[in-house]
């Protein structure tokens, strides 16, 4: 049982009078009042819908029309916001579907469709009349008693009778929904006598035309102070207009040919004629989304021409960027896309028309009233250019000159913007887009981008921090993607491009390098470029190395300390290549003899370390001895061993000079001793006299260290210089060890915390005993065991913590000696058998 089940439905005028009376007594400006108005209208719709369904159940056409008219009358309101009006419309739409189903069933209403079609036109109010007309018209077309095109034209023309923007827009939307499957489309049941694709398109286009004009007029309804709110509400209703474009795209007869010659020209003409920013913005974007990509390829010039005619306030960036992205994806991923591209110069089309679009974007926005004309923004233009760059690279990955043309046009845009605004360079988001523009081609074209004339020209419009960002982006891509530098020209081009990182520019601040972490990270990235040199020609590779060092040499002391070591190691990498080349020729391979030789490489290395020593002596000290080791390794595999002995000796000598003149702190001197010992103990290429001279110097320097514990450890380390590949002299080994013990005894007596040194010295004696130094006997080890036990016990009273560490160390040493006594090799076990180990 429904509401007021015993009485007939009221007339439409009575229902509206009640609703209007309620509204007139209500302040409907607030959200609560809007909700109350919607609830009241919904209640009326539900009540009248009950009568509608009851009349349909009773096959009472007259009462059904009266109740339906009452339902629709609620849409005559001007009090609801667009959002609430939409909710009310959806309720009405659902109820009207019951009436539509009833009209489609002739067996129930027992009336001719033409009579129904004429009878609904006698409704007293125009809005219910037209809603009913659309409903009956849909059923009339379905009955096929009359050609579809006649009803479509008639209803479409009659709907012009409602010109209220909101009510008219929803009426048009209702008409579109009711007729969407009744069009005489190609292949549909209504084609032929009922019309063809032209009639179907004309109906949708006329509906689209009227809907758009009504939608635009919504902004003019109401007081000026609420304009911003109305614009937001109007934006929310855009789908009611866009639905017509969606329906057009779904037409089976909408072929590429028909779209390009019939549909698109009319659509674009209408969009341009309605000079409204929001309308053009939305409709241009919608067209890209709803129509297939192959349509856009065939009609690209028409689209771009229309874009150039859009209102100056239309933001073309999302429109053009979306179009490019869709076309790029379509053309790159499908073979069909490539066939569509045949005969169409997409790049030239975009380039020609983007010039006009970008010029329009660069114009200052017109002033209004007392407001000063706003300066044009460079960001959107550059974003369009960045999208164009990405689009071009995806379609034409090998067209370097296309990229240069885009960069050239970007230079012109930036130059014009600077002249217009008075700025000297681009900053902010615009600068970020320039960074993207310059970095994007490198991923596809590699270092070929450096050959383009406009690359560096565009960099000139950026400030130092942004130029550095572009440069570091270039460096990171070269290193991360392992792009090789194949020639001196490539090296020159790259390092000129990244010059803000390599040397001080005219606008480099005096505070450069104060942020140590950032500066070091930046320079370390630049230094990696030294390892990107690749060439089959060793002479070319050596020239590139020299060129890179020349650029690094302009960087100043802070940069040199970080970049020169990388050049040093990269140069050493040439040595095995030179050796391999010599071997191939020795085996009979015919190849030219390179002018670069191992000696030339070592001369290069010598000069590099000499420059480094001026700014970073400690780093240079380490490299001197690395170079000595490299010379020794090269000598071992050389055709004539000993040829590089003097070069090795020179590196060692320079290292000692650096040590004596530059290293003054005791702790750093101690560390340097171990570097020197480690290097010397593995060198075999020097003459014995030179080796002895160097070894004596190291031992002498070790004995001069100011801190006794460091001195003892350093002299003990020097003992290895006399039992290694270059020299076997047990007397000198024992002399070093005895000298350490002589200094150790008084040290531990005065400072028990140094007791651990006794165990360290025990380790040394055991090592040399194991490597068969005859002068180091088992008696020495036994004596050292006793001394360690005694001193650890004594130190446990005054330096318990240090004595505990020494005791643990001593236990591990004793454990090792026990293992040696039980060694499976009887000769080894016999040598340690005499030891009397503590429990």
GUZAPA-149761 format. One record per residue (C-alpha): x, y, z. Coordinates in steps of 0.25 Angstrom, whole numbers, padded with zeros to 4 digits, always signed. Example, Ala and Ser with C-alpha at 12.3 -4.5 7.8 and 13.67 -1.06 7.14 Angstrom:
+0049-0018+0031 +0055-0004+0029 
END
This chain:
+0000+0000+0000 +0006+0013-0004 +0004+0027+0001 -0010+0033+0000 -0014+0020-0007 -0029+0024-0007 -0028+0037-0015 -0024+0041-0029 -0010+0048-0032 -0011+0063-0032 -0009+0071-0044 +0005+0076-0048 +0001+0090-0045 -0004+0086-0031 +0009+0079-0028 +0018+0090-0032 +0010+0100-0025 +0012+0093-0012 +0027+0091-0014 +0028+0106-0018 +0021+0110-0006 +0030+0102+0003 +0042+0108-0004 +0037+0122-0003 +0036+0121+0012 +0051+0115+0013 +0064+0121+0013 +0071+0112+0003 +0085+0118+0003 +0091+0108+0013 +0095+0093+0011 +0085+0089+0021 +0074+0096+0014 +0078+0090+0001 +0077+0076+0007 +0063+0080+0012 +0059+0084-0002 +0064+0071-0008 +0057+0063+0002 +0044+0070+0000 +0045+0068-0015 +0050+0054-0014 +0037+0051-0005 +0028+0057-0016 +0035+0048-0027 +0034+0036-0019 +0019+0039-0016 +0016+0042-0030 +0024+0030-0035 +0015+0021-0027 +0003+0026-0034 +0011+0025-0047 +0014+0010-0045 -0001+0007-0040 -0006+0013-0053 +0004+0005-0061 +0000-0007-0054 -0015-0004-0057 -0012-0001-0072 -0017+0013-0069 -0010+0022-0079 -0017+0035-0075 -0013+0034-0061 +0001+0029-0064 +0003+0041-0072 -0002+0050-0061 +0006+0044-0050 +0019+0044-0059 +0016+0059-0062 +0016+0061-0047 +0029+0054-0045 +0035+0062-0056 +0030+0075-0050 +0039+0074-0039 +0051+0077-0049 +0045+0090-0051 +0051+0096-0039 +0062+0107-0039 +0065+0105-0024 +0074+0093-0024 +0089+0094-0026 +0094+0086-0039 +0099+0075-0030 +0086+0073-0023 +0078+0075-0036 +0086+0063-0042 +0082+0054-0031 +0068+0058-0033 +0069+0056-0048 +0074+0042-0046 +0062+0038-0037 +0053+0044-0048 +0061+0036-0059 +0059+0023-0052 +0044+0025-0050 +0042+0029-0065 +0048+0016-0070 +0036+0009-0065 +0027+0018-0073 +0036+0016-0085 +0035+0001-0084 +0020+0002-0083 +0020+0011-0096 +0028+0000-0103 +0018-0010-0100 +0006-0008-0109 -0002-0019-0104 -0004-0012-0091 -0007+0002-0095 -0015-0002-0108 -0012+0012-0114 -0005+0016-0127 +0008+0022-0125 +0005+0034-0133 -0007+0037-0124 +0002+0035-0112 +0013+0044-0118 +0002+0055-0121 -0005+0054-0107 +0007+0056-0099 +0009+0069-0106 -0003+0075-0099 +0003+0075-0086 +0001+0088-0079 +0016+0091-0075 +0027+0091-0085 +0037+0083-0077 +0028+0071-0074 +0023+0072-0088 +0037+0070-0094 +0042+0059-0084 +0029+0051-0088 +0032+0054-0103 +0046+0049-0102 +0041+0036-0095 +0029+0034-0105 +0038+0037-0116 +0048+0027-0112 +0037+0016-0112 +0031+0022-0125 +0045+0020-0132 +0046+0006-0126 +0032+0002-0132 +0038+0006-0146 +0024+0012-0150 +0031+0024-0154 +0045+0027-0159 +0055+0029-0148 +0061+0042-0154 +0047+0049-0154 +0045+0047-0139 +0060+0050-0135 +0059+0063-0143 +0045+0067-0137 +0049+0064-0123 +0062+0071-0124 +0056+0084-0129 +0045+0084-0119 +0055+0083-0108 +0060+0096-0111 +0047+0101-0104 +0055+0100-0091 +0066+0110-0090 +0068+0111-0075 +0083+0106-0074 +0081+0096-0064 +0068+0090-0067 +0071+0090-0082 +0084+0083-0080 +0078+0072-0073 +0067+0071-0083 +0077+0070-0094 +0084+0059-0086 +0071+0051-0084 +0068+0052-0099 +0082+0046-0101 +0080+0035-0092 +0067+0031-0097 +0071+0032-0112 +0085+0026-0111 +0081+0012-0116 +0070+0017-0126 +0079+0024-0136 +0079+0020-0150 +0094+0017-0149 +0101+0008-0159 +0097-0007-0157 +0086-0003-0147 +0072-0008-0149 +0067+0007-0152 +0076+0009-0164 +0070+0011-0177 +0057+0017-0178 +0059+0022-0164 +0072+0029-0168 +0087+0027-0168 +0099+0031-0161 +0098+0045-0166 +0084+0046-0158 +0090+0039-0146 +0102+0049-0146 +0093+0061-0148 +0084+0057-0136 +0096+0055-0127 +0103+0068-0132 +0091+0077-0130 +0089+0071-0116 +0104+0074-0113 +0103+0088-0119 +0091+0092-0110 +0096+0085-0098 +0109+0092-0099 +0103+0106-0100 +0094+0103-0089 +0105+0098-0080 +0113+0111-0083 +0102+0120-0080 +0101+0114-0066 +0112+0123-0062 +0103+0136-0064 +0092+0131-0055 +0092+0138-0041 +0100+0149-0034 +0114+0152-0038 +0119+0149-0024 +0116+0135-0026 +0123+0133-0039 +0134+0125-0034 +0125+0115-0027 +0116+0114-0040 +0129+0111-0048 +0132+0100-0039 +0118+0095-0040 +0118+0096-0055 +0131+0088-0056 +0124+0077-0048 +0113+0076-0059 +0123+0075-0071 +0120+0060-0073 +0106+0064-0078 +0113+0071-0090 +0124+0061-0092 +0114+0049-0092 +0110+0054-0106 +0125+0052-0111 +0125+0038-0105 +0113+0034-0113 +0118+0040-0126 +0131+0032-0124 +0122+0019-0122 +0115+0021-0135 +0118+0009-0144 +0118+0018-0156 +0128+0027-0150 +0139+0023-0159 +0152+0031-0161 +0148+0036-0174 +0134+0041-0168 +0141+0047-0156 +0151+0055-0164 +0142+0060-0174 +0129+0062-0167 +0129+0061-0152 +0142+0067-0148 +0141+0080-0156 +0127+0083-0150 +0131+0079-0136 +0143+0088-0136 +0136+0100-0142 +0126+0099-0131 +0136+0098-0120 +0144+0110-0125 +0131+0118-0127 +0127+0116-0113 +0138+0126-0107 +0138+0120-0093 +0151+0115-0086 +0145+0104-0078 +0137+0099-0090 +0149+0098-0099 +0158+0093-0089 +0149+0081-0086 +0144+0078-0100 +0158+0078-0106 +0163+0069-0095 +0151+0060-0097 +0152+0058-0112 +0166+0053-0110 +0161+0042-0100 +0148+0038-0107 +0152+0036-0121 +0162+0026-0126 +0177+0029-0128 +0177+0026-0142 +0166+0037-0144 +0176+0047-0138 +0187+0043-0147 +0179+0045-0159 +0173+0058-0154 +0185+0064-0147 +0186+0076-0155 +0172+0080-0153 +0173+0078-0138 +0186+0086-0137 +0180+0098-0145 +0168+0098-0136 +0177+0098-0124 +0184+0110-0129 +0170+0117-0129 +0166+0114-0115 +0164+0125-0105 +0177+0131-0099 +0173+0126-0085 +0172+0112-0089 +0183+0104-0083 +0188+0096-0096 +0199+0088-0088 +0190+0077-0083 +0183+0076-0097 +0196+0076-0105 +0203+0067-0096 +0192+0057-0095 +0191+0056-0110 +0206+0054-0112 +0206+0043-0101 +0195+0036-0107 +0200+0037-0121 +0214+0033-0117 +0209+0020-0110 +0200+0017-0122 +0211+0019-0132 +0221+0012-0124 +0214-0001-0120 +0206-0005-0132 +0209-0009-0146 +0196-0002-0150 +0201+0011-0144 +0213+0010-0154 +0204+0008-0166 +0195+0020-0161 +0208+0028-0160 +0212+0026-0175 +0212+0038-0183 +0209+0047-0171 +0221+0056-0166 +0216+0057-0151 +0228+0064-0147 +0227+0075-0157 +0212+0077-0154 +0214+0078-0139 +0226+0087-0140 +0219+0097-0150 +0206+0098-0141 +0213+0097-0128 +0220+0110-0132 +0207+0117-0133 +0201+0111-0120 +0213+0114-0112 +0214+0129-0117 +0199+0130-0112 +0203+0124-0099 +0214+0134-0098 +0205+0146-0099 +0202+0154-0086 +0188+0151-0081 +0179+0163-0083 +0177+0172-0071 +0164+0174-0065 +0160+0187-0058 +0171+0193-0050 +0179+0180-0050 +0192+0180-0057 +0194+0170-0069 +0200+0157-0063 +0214+0153-0069 +0214+0140-0077 +0218+0127-0071 +0230+0120-0077 +0227+0107-0070 +0215+0102-0078 +0222+0105-0091 +0234+0097-0087 +0226+0086-0082 +0220+0085-0096 +0234+0085-0102 +0238+0074-0093 +0226+0066-0097 +0229+0069-0112 +0244+0064-0109 +0239+0051-0103 +0229+0049-0114 +0240+0052-0125 +0250+0042-0119 +0240+0031-0118 +0236+0032-0133 +0249+0037-0138 +0260+0031-0129 +0271+0034-0140 +0267+0047-0144 +0278+0056-0137 +0274+0069-0145 +0260+0068-0140 +0264+0069-0126 +0273+0081-0130 +0261+0087-0136 +0253+0086-0123 +0265+0091-0115 +0266+0103-0125 +0251+0107-0124 +0252+0105-0109 +0264+0115-0109 +0255+0125-0117 +0244+0123-0107 +0253+0126-0095 +0259+0137-0101 +0246+0144-0104 +0241+0141-0090 +0254+0148-0084 +0252+0160-0093 +0237+0161-0089 +0239+0159-0074 +0253+0166-0073 +0259+0153-0067 +0273+0149-0070 +0271+0134-0068 +0260+0124-0065 +0258+0119-0051 +0248+0111-0043 +0239+0101-0050 +0243+0106-0063 +0258+0103-0061 +0253+0089-0057 +0247+0087-0070 +0259+0092-0077 +0267+0081-0069 +0257+0071-0074 +0259+0076-0089 +0274+0075-0088 +0274+0061-0081 +0264+0054-0089 +0271+0052-0102 +0283+0046-0096 +0276+0034-0092 +0273+0031-0107 +0284+0038-0115 +0295+0036-0105 +0307+0046-0106 +0302+0050-0120 +0294+0062-0113 +0307+0069-0111 +0309+0071-0125 +0296+0080-0126 +0299+0095-0127 +0287+0098-0118 +0290+0090-0106 +0300+0099-0100 +0292+0111-0105 +0280+0107-0096 +0289+0105-0084 +0293+0120-0085 +0279+0123-0080 +0280+0116-0067 +0287+0120-0054 +0299+0113-0048 +0291+0104-0039 +0282+0099-0050 +0294+0098-0060 +0301+0089-0050 +0288+0081-0049 +0288+0079-0064 +0302+0076-0064 +0301+0065-0052 +0289+0059-0059 +0298+0058-0072 +0309+0052-0064 +0300+0042-0057 +0294+0037-0070 +0307+0035-0076 +0312+0027-0064 +0300+0019-0061 +0297+0015-0075 +0311+0013-0078 +0312+0022-0090 +0327+0022-0095 +0335+0034-0099 +0341+0029-0113 +0349+0042-0117 +0356+0054-0113 +0345+0062-0119 +0335+0055-0110 +0343+0058-0098 +0344+0073-0101 +0329+0073-0104 +0325+0066-0092 +0334+0074-0082 +0330+0088-0089 +0316+0084-0086 +0318+0080-0072 +0328+0092-0069 +0320+0097-0057 +0325+0085-0050 +0339+0085-0055 +0344+0099-0053 +0339+0112-0047 +0330+0120-0056 +0328+0135-0056 +0316+0134-0047 +0322+0123-0038 +0321+0129-0023 +0333+0130-0014 +0326+0120-0005 +0327+0109-0015 +0331+0096-0008 +0326+0100+0006 +0316+0089+0006 +0327+0078+0007 +0318+0066+0005 +0311+0071-0007 +0323+0076-0013 +0331+0063-0011 +0319+0055-0017 +0318+0064-0029 +0333+0063-0032 +0333+0048-0030 +0323+0047-0040 +0331+0055-0050 +0344+0047-0047 +0337+0035-0052 +0337+0040-0066 +0352+0037-0067 +0347+0022-0067 +0338+0024-0079 +0349+0025-0089 +0348+0014-0099 +0356+0013-0112 +0362+0002-0120 +0373+0012-0123 +0383+0012-0111 +0388+0026-0116 +0374+0031-0117 +0371+0026-0103 +0384+0032-0097 +0381+0046-0104 +0367+0045-0098 +0373+0043-0084 +0382+0055-0086 +0370+0063-0090 +0362+0059-0078 +0374+0063-0069 +0375+0076-0076 +0361+0079-0072 +0363+0074-0058 +0375+0083-0057 +0366+0095-0058 +0357+0092-0046 +0366+0098-0035 +0371+0091-0022 +0358+0086-0017 +0354+0079-0029 +0368+0074-0033 +0369+0066-0020 +0357+0058-0024 +0358+0057-0039 +0373+0054-0041 +0373+0041-0034 +0363+0035-0044 +0371+0040-0055 +0383+0033-0049 +0376+0019-0048 +0370+0021-0062 +0384+0023-0068 +0389+0010-0061 +0378+0003-0068 +0385+0005-0081 +0397-0003-0077 +0390-0017-0079 +0385-0012-0092 +0399-0008-0097 +0404-0022-0092 +0393-0029-0099 +0396-0021-0112 +0411-0025-0111 +0407-0040-0109 +0398-0040-0121 +0409-0034-0130 +0419-0044-0125 +0409-0055-0129 +0409-0050-0143 +0397-0042-0143 +0399-0030-0153 +0395-0017-0146 +0401-0003-0145 +0411-0001-0134 +0405+0010-0124 +0413+0022-0121 +0409+0021-0106 +0417+0012-0098 +0418+0007-0083 +0429+0018-0081 +0420+0029-0086 +0408+0024-0077 +0418+0025-0065 +0422+0039-0069 +0408+0043-0070 +0405+0037-0056 +0418+0044-0050 +0413+0057-0055 +0399+0054-0050 +0404+0051-0036 +0413+0063-0036 +0401+0072-0038 +0393+0065-0028 +0404+0066-0017 +0402+0081-0018 +0388+0080-0013 +0387+0067-0006 +0400+0062-0001 +0395+0050+0007 +0387+0045-0005 +0399+0047-0014 +0408+0039-0004 +0399+0027-0006 +0399+0028-0021 +0414+0029-0022 +0415+0015-0016 +0403+0010-0024 +0411+0014-0036 +0423+0007-0031 +0416-0005-0030 +0409-0004-0044 +0423-0002-0050 +0428-0014-0043 +0416-0022-0048 +0418-0017-0062 +0433-0021-0061 +0430-0035-0058 +0422-0037-0070 +0431-0029-0079 +0439-0035-0090 +0452-0030-0083 +0451-0031-0068 +0458-0020-0060 +0455-0009-0071 +0445-0002-0062 +0454-0003-0049 +0459+0011-0050 +0444+0016-0052 +0440+0008-0040 +0452+0014-0032 +0448+0028-0036 +0434+0026-0031 +0439+0021-0018 +0449+0032-0017 +0438+0043-0019 +0429+0036-0009 +0440+0037+0001 +0442+0052-0002 +0427+0054+0000 +0427+0046+0013 +0439+0055+0018 +0434+0068+0014 +0419+0067+0015 +0415+0057+0025 +0417+0063+0039 +0407+0056+0049 +0413+0044+0056 +0400+0036+0054 +0400+0039+0039 +0415+0036+0038 +0412+0022+0045 +0401+0019+0035 +0411+0023+0023 +0421+0013+0028 +0412+0002+0026 +0409+0006+0012 +0423+0007+0009 +0427-0007+0015 +0415-0013+0008 +0419-0008-0005 +0434-0010-0004 +0433-0025+0001 +0426-0028-0012 +0435-0021-0021 +0446-0029-0029 +0450-0021-0041 +0460-0012-0034 +0475-0014-0033 +0479-0019-0019 +0487-0006-0016 +0475+0003-0018 +0466-0007-0011 +0475-0007+0001 +0476+0008+0001 +0461+0010+0001 +0459-0001+0012 +0469+0006+0021 +0462+0019+0020 +0449+0013+0023 +0455+0006+0036 +0462+0019+0040 +0449+0027+0039 +0441+0017+0047 +0452+0018+0058 +0450+0033+0058 +0435+0033+0061 +0432+0041+0074 +0422+0031+0081 +0429+0019+0086 +0418+0009+0084 +0416+0014+0069 +0431+0013+0067 +0432-0001+0072 +0421-0006+0063 +0427+0002+0051 +0441-0004+0053 +0435-0018+0055 +0428-0016+0042 +0441-0012+0035 +0447-0026+0039 +0438-0031+0027 +0447-0023+0017 +0458-0033+0020 +0451-0045+0018 +0443-0044+0005 +0444-0047-0010 +0455-0036-0012 +0464-0039+0000 +0466-0051+0010 +0475-0046+0022 +0472-0053+0035 +0482-0044+0043 +0475-0031+0039 +0462-0038+0042 +0467-0041+0056 +0473-0028+0058 +0460-0021+0056 +0453-0030+0066 +0464-0028+0076 +0463-0013+0074 +0448-0014+0077 +0451-0022+0090 +0461-0012+0095 +0451-0001+0094 +0439-0009+0099 +0445-0013+0113 +0446+0001+0118 +0433+0005+0112 +0425-0006+0119 +0432-0003+0132 +0428+0011+0131 +0414+0009+0125 +0407-0005+0128 +0396-0002+0119 +0406-0005+0107 +0407-0019+0112 +0400-0024+0099 +0413-0021+0091 +0420-0032+0097 +0410-0042+0091 +0410-0034+0078 +0426-0036+0077 +0424-0051+0081 +0415-0052+0068 +0426-0046+0060 +0436-0056+0065 +0427-0068+0063 +0424-0063+0048 +0439-0062+0045 +0442-0076+0051 +0431-0082+0043 +0436-0076+0030 +0450-0082+0033 +0458-0070+0037 +0470-0078+0043 +0474-0066+0052 +0461-0067+0060 +0462-0080+0068 +0452-0087+0077 +0460-0082+0089 +0456-0068+0085 +0441-0072+0085 +0442-0079+0098 +0449-0067+0104 +0438-0058+0098 +0427-0067+0104 +0433-0066+0118 +0434-0051+0117 +0420-0050+0112 +0415-0058+0124 +0423-0050+0134 +0419-0036+0129 +0404-0040+0127 +0404-0045+0142 +0411-0032+0146 +0402-0023+0138 +0389-0029+0144 +0391-0021+0157 +0392-0007+0151 +0385-0008+0137 +0375-0019+0138 +0367-0016+0126 +0379-0016+0116 +0385-0028+0123 +0372-0036+0121 +0373-0032+0106 +0388-0037+0105 +0385-0050+0113 +0374-0053+0103 +0383-0050+0091 +0394-0059+0098 +0384-0070+0100 +0381-0070+0085 +0396-0070+0082 +0399-0082+0091 +0387-0089+0085 +0393-0087+0071 +0407-0093+0076 +0400-0105+0082 +0394-0108+0068 +0408-0106+0062 +0413-0117+0072 +0402-0126+0067 +0404-0123+0052 +0403-0135+0043 +0416-0131+0036 +0426-0137+0045 +0437-0127+0041 +0428-0116+0046 +0424-0123+0059 +0439-0126+0062 +0443-0111+0061 +0432-0107+0071 +0434-0119+0080 +0444-0113+0089 +0435-0102+0094 +0430-0102+0108 +0416-0096+0107 +0409-0090+0119 +0396-0097+0123 
END
